[in-house]
């Protein structure tokens, strides 16, 4: 079976005759760990071990995770890197690292600021610390504050219901007055933390208890700039299929779509980020509507040299309604790299080089398989101490693993799995899997007893 979604016969212009191999320096043993992936077709061809068309770009990297793909891309494209916290960067010694002052002095002094990318939500606050009065920070705030974004888009969606709520005043809300079903979530959030669907007024108090508990735990794990644990937004439920999009706007303000992932849910009450998937059918069906949606957003805000990760839903009438738009980043913890496995697109490299996928050629060479990533998330229960995870046991549930990544242990995702399926049945099974048996607990020590 192929390890990418690309047929090797009759490759169009822009494809390498041989599979693309990511490589580090010749003496680096980690190069052997790198997977072989296809190089997709682009309207502007770029070949060779280094980026051939380098536009003025910069990146801020922070925890939780920098993948080897991202690190290698930064090395080859010689992108200035601001390491803003102690995140582990593969091959850090060959990165073009710059200081925070150098980074933002260059950004502020440029007549046209360099194109900016971040690897995580936490990186955005570094922008705020240095560019408080800059238009860039105003754009970040507009997108990251879900209430501000809903207000801004209200003329496009005049019937869409939402309201904000301070956590401390939650008890003042009369649940009987709300238009169910609704979604409750932090006004600034990440990774579905504190996001709950409320089916009816009878579920209101139960959800209120859960949200308070999760946000209290989230306050210890994430800064207020990543997850606001004090202010919530209540908004109407958007009925329809959900999609995640990685894209950027080029110098002319034209949207360039790099990834389209469909989100898999167990049921309407599921808000987890466990499974996203893509394939020829997803791209063919959604590329046009998503391009039109992004064009409308871009014109409204005059977006240029601007990367984003958007989450949208398509209603039964075909309308695209935004769930949220995340500025200056792609899908988190390296999950944007599903596009490499599925159709050979490295989203980071495409952005840094301002390369535009030739989707017609790419689609003509894709197989009909389903390409997915699986986020093995867990909720830390009160009194629970995690001793480890059964990675080998988890691997046995996947038919064809393309890549298995062990995540840093300080966060609530212990593994990300990229895998290939012949049909959607595997995802239907995996979305219902209980991960508790793959989390190895350590007993809490009590007075007069020993933990094992």
Secondary structure, DSSP 8 states (H G I E B T S, - for coil): --SSSB--SS--TT--SS-EE----TT-GGGGG--EE----BSS---SSS-SS--SEEEEE-TT---HHHHHHHHHHT-EEEE-SS---TTGGGSEE--HHHHHHHHHH-SS--EEEESSTTHHHHHHHH-TTSHHHHHHHHHHSHHHHHHHTTTTSTT--EEEEEGGGGGG--GGGS-SSEEEEESS--TTTT-EEE-SGGGHHHHHHHHHHHHHHHHHHS-TTTS-SSEEEEEE---SEEEEEEEEE-TTS-EEEEEEEEEE-SSTT-----EEEE-HHHHHHHHHHHHHHHHHHHHHHT--SEEEEEEEEE-TTS-EEEEEEEET--STTTGGGHHHHHH---HHHHHHHT--B-HHHHHHTB-S-EEEEEEEE----TT-EEEEE-HHHHHTT-SSEEEEEE--TTSSEEEEEEEEESSTHHHHHHTT---GGGEEEE----TT----
